[in-house]
Amino acid sequence: MVHTYEVLVDIRIFPDQTNSTFKSGTTRYEIDAETKEKADGMARVQARSDNPRGTEYDVRVTRLLR
């Protein structure tokens, strides 16, 4: 059975690798998947596609919506 999960992804972008400054943001996704693990992976793929310059992606499945 497919459920809809709310997934938050924290994205960090390090524009310059010579110092430790970075830009950070959080993106919210609603992912249709059979399990939380699949929703996690699908959200990571979507976040990388939406933000290809991202360096770190911290994915959290926060709730079951449907």
Steps between C-alpha positions, in 0.01 A plus 500: 500500500631844408496777761585869479783609729615849592876515459728790597843527342767731644737602222844655549693660218869576547574750220873509575685190614786703649296627796218373719225749409187351353141573400230293663132446435218255553268368231172319564377217279188285494614160380275207403674176596436157649739543796682773694833371365382536141363848572840594647685386188254662260522833685882487490492444122250785455705738718818422304312562176356831628829615659791344308757730665411365844776336699306350792143371503341415837169321436229461768167327448287698745144372466257277321249722319279239331 
